[in-house]
């Protein structure tokens, strides 16, 4: 596989296809599931791309894997570094292990033990920092200086964006005649990749983003054209509590058709309904698209709609509908 | 489809294949999932037949559907009746609705509201009785007398047994070179169907049953040759708290290679591990086969082993690992 990816160049569908070839030996081709109960509930035909079944339990494996396997042998040998206390950290550690190179994951010193152990379980090295952006960036820079490791940002990296787009390539291979696809939006890596792949492979496809109302920065950024600050409120979909990046905002502004939001109550209801009826374990974050449909935010009546289920890493001791 | 099933004749693989043709338009062909984490844990290659994704959330849809669609038009018009406060009741109501005939489901007056509503949700009529065997049989007989409905026993019925065997037909179509298959055993309908299909389609296949140690009547019946009473203890896998039937015991004695048991702790651990790593919602009952492997009850080292995941109907408010 050629290591030819230019991280500065906005990926086109050819880059997404190249990413797909690159990561194919390592990731799962996840199934697309349907559910009559969920269809009836929103009056549409829904097709769920089950990235909760992906390696490391999340679509993040795709982007991380593409970034890691895009590196030249010389660069790869020095390892990769990122900051993430979520799925991207585990995904990068996993992808690095697949290539046999070191991974360094910076996370705040108060990050849950379970997240630390996940990274270490895949052979990654955890590096702690104070829980603020400046400390995080300083810690990353320090690792880069010390080791020469390549920074792989969770979403503001076009190698990652191209990798995330591969889920939509597979979804459209399986269900060619979709009318729309909805991705949750946090930093916008998945939504960007979805839009690049989706609009090119099926120009009539509507590409929509779904975000918690309590973290509606992307909703506002999509309209204003600049990176808007996060609201001070909390959301249960904590994986989406991040602003768009300088590389994802322009892609989203030019290719995405709309971004809408869902209330916290609808997110919990969507998650529980998915567990109950589809019999699958999904995270709060990936219940946001279905939650927007429960609240009627997109016109899907009679349409065929793809939904990206992004992950299944959940604390089974504390479920959101339990007190 | 010919309605040619003789409920008195032990089904052979041809009967299972006929059942498969009969139910195919109505049931899901469920996926077979694998998990490296679960494989590593027990040192075998496991193939999970995901009947938790089946219609009504359980394999019971297969047997009930076969029984209902085996009836002549005249018999079908009078409806079907059963006693069950579990998945078979829902499954029979669902299958009857598929054929457009009435279903009567006898359940104890203290059956959980959620079970009552499931039957009614599929259009079945719930008939209450006192919570004991005599009252249950009297109630069934009364319904039969009043309506002429056909009794479809949850497991002691060869139409049901043949229907349950269709899951193994599909499993072996997908993974031809299995060394063994494990089914949980309650009344023995699934295990009988699994053995009939499995031994005929692949004579070298080991067919094993897995049972809670706290409800080990089948374990003992398999050895003694007679229907042994249930122990007085409780098990979390309440779907398996029933003895073998007069029709299932002989099939199991002649075709099954072994039955082993699992502790309550292992069952809970198996269930949680499956949710965590496979990202699927499965019932306690169908975690029993994997639990027996956690406790080393079967020699599976390096083998390719099919496991029937029987259902996914779980009370999401109270999970077994939560207090």
Interface residues (C-beta under 8 A of the other chain):
Chain A: X31 X33 X52 X53 X57 X272 X275 X276 X278 X279 X280 X281 X282 X312 X316 X317 X319 X321 X322
Chain B: X31 X33 X52 X53 X57 X272 X275 X276 X278 X279 X280 X281 X282 X312 X316 X317 X319 X321 X322
